[in-house]
Amino acid sequence: MITERLKEEIFEKVREYYRLFHKNRLSEKISYGGRVFNEEEIINLVDSALDFWLTEGKYCNEFRNGLCEFLGVRYCSLTNSGSSANLLAFMALTSPKLGERRIKKGDEIITTALCFPTTISPIIQYGATPVFVDIELPYYNIDCSYLEEALSDKTKAVMIAHTLGNPFDVEKIKDFCEKHNLWLIEDNCDALGSRYFYKGDWHYTGTFGDISTLSFYPAHHITTGEGGALFTNDPILKRIIDSFRDWGRDCWCPPGKDNSCQRRFDWKLGELPYGYDHKYIYSHFGFNLRMTEMQAAIGCAQLRKLPSFIEQRKKNWHLLKESLKELSDYFILPEESPNSDPSWFGFALTIRDESKLSRSDLIRYLESNGIQTRLLFSGNIIRHPCFDVMRKEKKGFKVIGDLKNTDKVMRDTFWLGVYPGLNKDQLLFMAEKIKRFVKGEMS
């Protein structure tokens, strides 16, 4: 067909453009994260533009099915960001369709104050109460010894992340949730490809929660630019998630299709007249948070690279760990959680209490040498200005214990990149600069 020949001519020009403009571009900085791509992503993007099916279509279907196959879960819902995925995950559990198990305003959700804000923002925005417990070093995940103390008759869920790709203690969290009939929302945004050994076998993180989430922001394991996803094995939760994502509608027809239920004009819901068009019946107060076909086109090409990305992240992390082990008197070096095989998002360093090092001076030194650094997200979210009024009024959240380790991370932790775009020389350069700083400060 002439259109196919024309497409191939366009794709060949795309390949040429990639070779000339993108392939050998070097960054002036050693980034903490970024896009790793080749001509495949650009060709997919151009192909979707030529088709001009802008909402969910063939690429969304391929991407959604590929993610389900990789993780081994039944259902995936694509969305416009990881933050939206967390919002949808939480809001789904407020649905009246869940009966007595639904989360209501004033109910309590166990979580950590060491977080990216959008892990806990939906809790507060809805009017539930986050209950913050401390984390463990050197894993940077929830300290499960506080779980029972954090429990009350208002507790409805646990909502936590696998920090920097390092799995939290899945066995203890799962046992706790099952014992007390709690929902588990698993924020897997930083941990795509991480595994945990559970009940005699390895399982990917993102498969343990009632609902789990992913982010496809450029710094994450794969990217669609902006984008996210939710996963569940529960068909009821899947239906509710999609309802909240798609304006709150009761209809589950995919874009461009009508009458999937085969009774589009035969419903009687709410106080609507019999036969009201099911495509315009709303069972929730929802949003519009869908992914575009163009984003998914990029994701399909990225997903094919995911296994190699995971392996490279592991290699980079272990190279940094080996290169910096001589500095263990000055830093708390990160460790894999027990029973885990992390797909690392970053390499965390925490300055020891007895060290004379200044985090501020060190990260300024690294940044001046072209090495990007990042603090560990919020450090302690309740110390931020967004909590000023809540702290003053002493309401809206609860704290269990003193969050000693969380505050330690806030004061003394930063992290470096291990993403697949970094090579051995760059990683060794990072390690050498850290050693040089420590040697200069300690002399």
C-alpha positions, -999 to 999 in steps of 0.1 A, spaced: 0 0 0 12 35 -8 5 46 28 27 19 42 55 28 18 52 64 28 53 55 64 85 36 60 101 65 42 91 87 71 105 62 96 138 60 78 141 98 81 133 94 118 162 69 121 185 93 103 174 121 126 180 100 157 215 91 145 224 127 137 208 145 166 202 122 195 225 92 194 258 107 204 246 137 225 265 140 257 251 157 288 273 183 306 261 168 339 260 134 354 223 132 360 204 115 388 181 101 361 167 106 326 154 92 294 172 62 278 158 57 243 167 51 207 149 55 173 122 29 183 105 53 207 105 81 182 92 59 154 63 47 176 55 83 185 55 93 149 34 63 140 8 72 166 8 108 153 2 96 118 -27 74 129 -40 104 149 -60 82 172 -53 105 202 -71 88 231 -67 51 241 -62 29 211 -39 1 198 -8 14 216 -26 18 249 -39 -18 246 -4 -31 238 12 -12 267 -15 -22 292 -13 -59 282 25 -58 282 26 -44 317 2 -70 330 22 -98 314 55 -85 328 42 -82 364 18 -112 362 -14 -93 372 -49 -94 358 -58 -58 353 -40 -25 344 -54 10 341 -33 36 324 -33 72 337 -16 105 331 9 103 360 21 83 389 6 110 412 -28 105 395 -23 67 400 -19 72 437 -49 95 438 -71 70 419 -58 41 440 -69 58 472 -102 72 458 -112 38 445 -112 26 481 -137 53 491 -163 40 467 -198 32 482 -197 0 461 -172 -14 487 -198 -13 515 -185 -14 550 -149 -17 538 -150 16 521 -127 43 535 -147 72 549 -137 106 561 -119 104 594 -107 69 589 -70 63 594 -43 52 569 -9 39 582 20 53 562 54 70 565 65 106 567 95 98 545 76 99 512 70 116 480 41 139 488 16 123 464 18 90 484 0 107 512 -17 138 496 -49 118 486 -54 108 522 -54 143 534 -73 158 504 -101 133 510 -104 140 547 -89 107 561 -61 107 586 -26 97 578 -9 79 607 29 83 604 54 57 617 92 57 615 114 41 589 144 17 593 179 24 583 197 14 561 166 2 541 146 35 542 113 16 545 85 15 571 96 1 605 70 -27 609 76 -29 647 53 1 650 23 -14 630 3 -27 659 8 5 679 -4 25 649 -36 4 646 -69 17 659 -106 9 653 -105 36 626 -77 20 606 -87 10 571 -55 8 550 -18 8 547 -4 31 519 34 30 515 61 29 489 91 8 481 117 35 488 142 40 459 133 6 446 141 -13 478 111 -35 487 95 -29 521 89 -60 543 62 -75 522 56 -105 545 50 -85 576 29 -59 559 8 -85 541 3 -105 574 -7 -73 592 -32 -63 566 -48 -97 563 -50 -101 601 -69 -68 605 -88 -68 572 -70 -37 559 -65 -25 523 -29 -24 510 -20 3 485 14 -4 471 32 26 457 56 9 433 65 40 413 102 38 421 105 0 420 94 -15 387 113 -48 383 121 -52 420 113 -86 434 105 -101 469 107 -137 480 73 -145 494 58 -178 503 85 -199 486 88 -179 453 100 -146 438 73 -121 429 76 -86 414 67 -57 437 35 -42 424 17 -75 428 12 -76 465 -12 -47 471 -50 -47 466 -40 -19 443 -5 -9 432 8 21 412 35 30 388 50 62 374 65 67 340 81 101 346 114 104 327 135 96 358 117 63 364 125 28 352 107 34 319 91 66 307 62 79 286 71 115 295 43 119 319 22 89 327 13 62 353 -6 30 358 -26 11 384 -28 -27 389 -52 -50 406 -64 -86 405 -98 -76 417 -124 -70 389 -146 -48 412 -116 -26 420 -107 -24 384 -142 -12 375 -141 14 403 -106 27 393 -117 32 357 -149 49 369 -130 75 390 -104 79 361 -131 84 335 -153 112 349 -170 89 374 -191 72 348 -208 39 354 -201 27 318 -170 7 312 -169 9 273 -135 16 260 -130 48 239 -146 46 205 -169 16 215 -205 15 226 -227 -10 244 -201 -34 258 -227 -43 284 -253 -52 257 -279 -32 277 -269 4 271 -305 16 271 -318 -9 296 -304 4 329 -323 18 359 -298 35 383 -302 62 409 -334 83 403 -328 84 365 -356 72 342 -354 37 329 -333 34 298 -311 65 304 -280 61 282 -255 42 303 -226 61 287 -239 92 306 -246 76 340 -222 85 368 -217 64 399 -188 84 414 -175 120 415 -146 113 393 -118 129 372 -104 128 337 -69 113 342 -64 91 312 -32 84 293 -29 94 256 -22 70 227 11 89 220 24 84 256 16 47 253 34 44 220 66 55 237 59 31 266 56 1 243 91 7 230 104 13 265 88 -18 279 109 -39 255 140 -24 270 129 -29 306 148 -61 314 181 -46 303 173 -14 322 167 -34 354 200 -52 351 219 -21 344 204 -3 374 215 -32 396 250 -32 382 254 5 386 241 4 422 265 -24 431 295 -6 415 288 24 436 284 3 468 317 -15 461 335 18 453 323 36 485 325 7 510 357 22 524 337 52 536 314 32 558 327 50 589 314 83 574 282 72 557 254 47 564 256 28 531 223 14 517 215 -23 519 190 -45 502 160 -54 523 160 -90 535 144 -114 510 145 -88 482 161 -83 448 158 -45 442 156 -28 408 172 3 422 159 38 416 188 55 433 218 51 457 212 67 491 239 80 514 233 91 550 260 109 569 267 92 603 260 112 635 297 109 646 310 122 612 320 159 609 307 160 573 282 186 562 256 173 537 251 208 524 288 213 517 291 178 501 261 182 477 273 217 468 307 202 460 292 174 439 269 197 420 298 221 413 316 191 397 286 183 374 271 155 396 234 159 402 221 150 436 187 147 452 175 147 487 153 117 497 120 132 487 103 150 515 127 138 542 99 143 568 67 155 551 52 168 584 80 194 587 70 210 554 50 243 550 20 223 537 16 210 573 20 243 590 -17 248 598 -22 211 607 8 212 631 -5 244 647 -40 231 651 -27 196 661 -52 178 640 -55 161 607 -27 135 612 -12 113 639 24 104 647 35 71 663 68 75 682 93 102 676 102 96 639 139 96 648 152 79 617 128 100 595 143 132 609 178 118 604 171 113 567 157 148 565 189 162 579 216 140 566 206 119 535 209 124 498 210 101 468 228 97 435 216 83 402 221 47 390 199 49 359 210 30 327 222 62 310 253 62 333 285 44 324 312 29 345 335 59 342 308 83 353 300 61 383 336 59 393 339 97 389 311 102 413 327 78 439 361 95 435 347 129 441 329 118 472 362 102 485 381 134 477 356 155 496 357 132 526 395 131 526 397 169 524 372 174 551 388 149 574 424 160 570 
